[in-house]
Amino acid sequence: MADFDLVLSGLVVLPDIIVENGYVAVRDGKIDHVGKGTAPAARDRHVFGNALILPGAIDAQTHSLSQKNQEDFIWSTRSAAAGGVTTIIDMPYDEGNLVCSAEAVRSKVAHASPQARVDFALYGTVNPEEGAARIIEQVEAGVAAFKFSTFGTDPVRFPRIPPALLEDCFAAIAPTGLTAGVHNEDDEAVRAAMARVKALGITNYRAHGLSRPPLTELLASLQIYEIGAATGCPAHVVHCSLGRGYDIARSYRDQGFAATIECCIHYLVLDEENDVKRLGGKAKINPPIRSRAELEKLWEHVRWDRVTMVSTDHVSWSEDRKTNPDMLANASGVPGLEVMVPLFVKGAIERNIALTTAARLMARNPARHFRIDHAKGALEAGKDADITVLFDRPKVYDAAASGNNVVGWSPYNGIELPWTVGLTYLRGQLAFDGTSVVSQPGMGRFVRPEVRV
């Protein structure tokens, strides 16, 4: 008689060690234990040799609903499953529906649940006209964190939160223990830089970086961390493209403050002088893609454990919104759920960075950050059996050919991935078989954080 429902053998990648000749045993959708040596019997037993067995990734930053009638959870979670991502944290800036009340949270859960192929948690935010009044009701409705912006992308869908209101919001969140995450670009400084670029008539690929120079990002990060320090609220910069930003975050942590910082996978893969020049609007992201030298600085911060987590900031804009020859006229953001994990593994191997880093930055740390580590983020007894298996099967990435994306373009097209996702398990059930996403819509569940209200 089989001892377990599922046993996977290979190189088990934990946050601190890699267990060679290791195995993961699963019973009733939960991790039973991680062991070493001959694996026990199971109804479904696989011996993979040198395959990498990682905890299912948690993407800290997904935008499933930024464009109406485009991606939605039916596609974002399909891309996630194919990429070894077993939980997405979805952003509150949905076109036509700012998620800023308990009713909006419940409505989004009801909308996403029948579609989701992997598990999901939600960010909440505020309507500037309402202030911080609806913070606690959103906590009670189950949001895992809050998201604000120091830059006004859109006055309704993605509004700027001025410093005084940001302080009020942080103060309201602080007693709950949840984190306040903030888009870090100083509104006044960006608008001044954009005006200079337009006055000079610059419209090519250089326009975006010039319109958002480093200081616009760093000034905002300082504001975010200072407000966190003043209110006692955990403060989080949701995407940092500059090595200096990680130095700033570390200085606040050294002073005893809860100051976390996130690096998106595009900042670790793409550079301005090669990729933005080649891709134009398809590499337009806020904050911008920086130089190759800056990219390598970020990898050093990964090496030194100064990065809290790695995410995608995934959004699948239709191609017509990414191909305007005027760089500034394009939408900002790129899809990345299907390739975050193999891209990170590739970059880490190339720089001789331990793969244990992948288990920390894409699983354990985000689970702790969003207070869902009671169930997610680690190959530990009692936690959900969310597992990603990567095989030494090189492949040149092609978003259209994979069939797992609502759009057929990607800034990562043409990159050779030495390790690719071969299997994804969600709570012990197969979600991706290496070719096709087999998890059905509705298999994913809403994940609530453990939080005090």
N, C-alpha and C positions, 0 to 999 in steps of 0.2 A: 504494500500500500504506500502511495506517495506521501512523503512527510509534508510537502509544501505545494502550493498552487503553482509557483513559478520560482525557478532558480536560474540565475545568469552568472556565468563564470568568465573571468577575464582580468584586466587590470582595473581594479576598483579605485576610482579617483575620489578621495575624501578631501576635506578642507586642509588637512595638515600632512597627510601621507598618501602614497599610492600603494595599495595592497596588491602585490604581484601574486599571480596564481590565486586570486581572491574570488569570492562569489557573494552574491546578494540573494537572500532567501525571502520569499514573499508569501504571506498567508492572509486571506480575507482582505485583500487590497492594501495591506499595510506591510511595511518592512518588518520582518521578524528579526533578522540579524545579518551582519556582514561577517563572513568568515574567510579562512585561508586554507588551501589544500583541497582535497577531494570534496566536491560539492555533494550535498545530500540529494536524495531522490525527490522528484517533483512531477506533478502532472504535466508540466511544461518546463523542460530542462534544456539549457543551451550552454555548450562549452565553446567559447569564442577565442581562446588563445590570447592574442595580444590586443583584442578590442578594448577600447576605453569605455568603462561603465561609469557614468556620471549621474549625479542627481538631476532630475528634470530641471531645466532652466526656468527662471522666473524673469519675465521681461518687465522691468519697472516702468516702462513708458510706451504705451501703445495708444494710437488714435484710430479707433475702428470706425468712427462716425463723423470724421471731419468734412467729408464731402457726401452730400445726400445722394442716395441711389447709386452708390459706388461700392465700397468694400463691405461694411457691416461685419458683424461677428461671424457670419457664415464663412467669410473668407479670411479674416484676420486669424481666427483660431485654426483654420485649415493650414495656413502658412506656418503658424506656431507649431502645430503637431509635426509637420514635415521637418521643422528645424530643431526638434528636441526641446521646444519650449512648452512646458506643461501648465503654466499659469501666466496669464497676462494681467497687468495692472492698467486698466483703461482710463484715459484722460477725460476730463469733464467738459471739454470744449467741442461739443457735438453741434454740427450745423443745424440751427433751428431749435436747439434745446440745451441751454447752459445748465449743467447739473449743479444746482445751487440750493436745493431744498430736499427735504425728506421725500416729498412726493416725486421729485425728479429722479432721485436715487432708486426708489421702488419701481418707477416706470422703466428705468433703464435695465434693472435686474429682470423685470418681466419681459422686456424686449429681447435681451441677450440670451436668456436661459434656454429657449427652444432652439437657438442657433449654435450655441457654443460647443465646440468639439474638444476644447481643453478648459480647465478651470479659469475663473476670472475674479479679480477684485476690482474695486472702483476708487478713483479719486473723487473728491468733492471740491467745490469752489464757492465763491460768493458773487452775487450781483452787487456792483459798487453802490447802486442806489439803495440797497437794503442793508449794507454794512455787514457786521459780524453776527447779526441776529439769528441766522439759521445754521450756524456752525454746529451747535450741540444736537439739533434734530437730525442732521446728517450723520453725526457720529452714531446716534441711536439707530439710524437706518442701515449702518454697516459699512460706511466708507473706511478705507484703510489708510488714508492720508488726505491732505489738502494740497491743492495746486493754485498758485497765484502767479502773476506776471508783473514785473516792473516795466514792461513794454506793452503798449496797446496795439496788438496785431489787428484786432477788430473791436469796435466799441461795444458790440453785443456778444459775439461768440467768444472772443478772446480779449477781454478788457484789461487795461492797465489798472493796477491797484496802487494808489498813491501811498507814500510812507506812513501817514497818520492812520489810514485804514488798515494798512498791512500790520502795523503795531497792534491795533484792536483785534485783528484776526488771530495773530500769534498769541495774544494774551488769552483769547477765548479757547484756543486749542491746547495751550500748555497744560491745564489740569487733566486732560484726557490721556496724555502721554503719546498721542499721535504726532506725526511730523508735519511741518509746514514746508512744502517744496515750492520753489520759486524759479520761474524763468528769469534768467539773469542778464538783462540788457537794459541799460539806463535809457529811458524814453527820450529825455531831452537831448542827451549826447548822440543817440542814434539819429534822431531827426535832423540835428545840425549836420552830421556827417553825410546823411542822405542828400540833404540840400546842396552840399558842396559838390558831391559827385554829379548830381543832375545839372548843376550850373556849369560844370566842366564838360558836360556832354558825353561822359563815359557810360557806355551801355554794354560793353563786352563782359566776359567772365570776371574781370577784375572789379567790376562795379560793386558786387555784393560785399566782398571783403573790405573794400575801401569805405563802404557805407556803414560798416560795423567794426571799426578798428578795436584792438585789444582793450583800450581803456574803457570803452562802453560796457564791456562785459565785466571787467574787474571792479569798476565803481559800483555796479549793481550787486556783485557778490559781497562786497564789504557792507553795503546797506543791509542785505539779507542777514548776514551773520551778526551784525550789531543789533538788529531788532531781535534776533533770537537771544542774544546775550542779555538784552534789557528786559525781556519778558519771561525768560526761563523756558521758552519753547524750543524743542529740537528744530534746528534750521537746516534746510537741505537745498543745495544748488543742483538743479535737475539736469544740467548738462554743461560741462566745462571744456572748452576747446584749447585752453592755455595752461602751460605748465605752472605759471605764476598763480593761477587760481587754486591749484592743489597745495601750493605753499601757504596761501592765505588760509585755506580750510584747516590745514595742519596747525597753524599758529593758534587758531581759536580752540582747537581740541587740546593743545598743550596748555592753554589757559583754563581748561576745565569745562568748556562749553560743549554742548551737543551740536557739532558742526560736521555734517556729512556732505559728500560730493559724488557726483555721478559722471561717468564718462560714456558717451555713446559710441557704439562700434564704428561709426563712420569716421570719428576723429582718430581712430587707431588704424584705419585702413586707407583713407583717401587724403590726398594733399592738393593744395591749390594750384601749384605750378604744373602739375601733370594732369590730375583727374578733373579738377574744376575747369581747367583750360580745355580739356577734351570733351567734357560732358555738358558744359554750360548749365542751363536751368535744371538739368537732371541731377546736379550736385549742389543745388541751392538749398541751404539749411540754415536755420537760426539757432545759435550763433554760427558764423560761417566756418567752413572747412579752412584750416590754416595751412601753413607751410609744412614741408617734409621734416624740417628741423624741429618744428613744434610737435609734430606727430611723434617723433622719437623721444622727445621729452616726456610725453604722456606715457609711453611704454616704460620709461624709467620710473615714473610714479607708480605704475602698476607693479613693477619689480619691488619697489620699496614699501609696498602695501599702504600707499597713501590714497588709493582710490576706494571708495566705499562699495560701488557696484558698477557694472557695465550693463547698458540697456541698448535698445534700438531707436527710440523715438519714432517708431514705425508709423508711416502714413502712406497710403497708396493713392496718390493723386492720379487722376486720369492723365494720359500722356499730353493732351492738348494744354494742360495747365503747367507743363514743365518744359515746353519747347519754344517759348517766345525768344527771339533773338535779343530783345532787351532784357538783360539779366534780372533787373529789379522787378519786372512785370510778372515773373513766374511765382507760383506758389512755393512755399518753403517746406521741405521735408521729403523723406525717401522711405521706401519699404525696406525692411531688413530682417523680419522675423524668421524667414527660412534659412538665413545664413549666419546669424550672429554667432552661434556656438562654433561652427567650423571655422569661421573667420578668426575668432579669438584664439582657438587652438592653433591655427596656422601661425598667427603672429607670435604667440608665446613660444612655440617650438623654434621658430626662426631666430628668436632672441634669447634662447636658452633660459626662459622663464618657466618655473615649475608649473605643471598642469594642475597642481592643487589649487592654484590661483583661480582657475576656472570654476571650481566647486565653491570657492568663497564668493567671488564677485558676481556670479550669475545664478547662485542658488542660496547658499547659507545667509549671506549678508542681506540680500533683498527680502528674504523671508523674515529676518529679524527686524529689518527696517519698517516693514509694513505690518508687523505684529501678527504674522500668520505662521510663525515658526512652531506653533503647537502642532501643525499638520504638514507643513511644507518645508522644503529647502535642504533636506539632508537625508542621506541613506542611513537613518537611525531607527532603532526599534520603536514601533508604535506610530511612526509618521507615514503619511501616504506614500505608496509605492510608485512615485513618479520618477521614472528612470529614462535616461538617454544613453544609447549605445552608439559609439562612433567606430567605424571600421576604416582600416588603412586601404581605402579605395579611392584613389585620386579621381577628381571630376572637375571639368571646367564648368563653372556655374552659368546657367542660362535660365532666367526667370520664366520666360515663355515656355521653354521646353519642359519644365518641371510640372506644369499644370496645376500648381498649388497656390497661384497668385491671381488676384483679380486683374492685375495689370501685367503686361508682357515686358515691361522694362525694369531695369534695376541698375543703380550705379556700380553694382558689383559684377555685372555680366562680364564674362571673359576671364575672371580670376580663377586660377587653378587651386582647388581645395584638396590638400593631401589627405585629410581625414574628413569623412562625410557621415552624416547621420544615417544609420542603418535601421534603427529601431527606436520607437518612442513608446513608453508605457505610461498610462495615466491611471493612478490608483490600481496598478497591477494588471490593467487591461491594455491590450495592444491598441495603440492609436495610430501608429505609422509603421508600415512593414518594410520600409526601405525604398519602396516604389510608389505606393499609394497611401493616402490617409484613409484609415479604416474606421476611425472613431466617427460616430454618427452625430449629427446635430442633436443637441440635448444631452450628450454625454458629459459635457462640461458643467460644473456647478459654481455657484456664487460662493466665494470664500470671504467670511467675515473675520476681522481681526479680534484678538483678545485685547480688550481695552476697558479702561475705567471711565464711567460716565457719571 
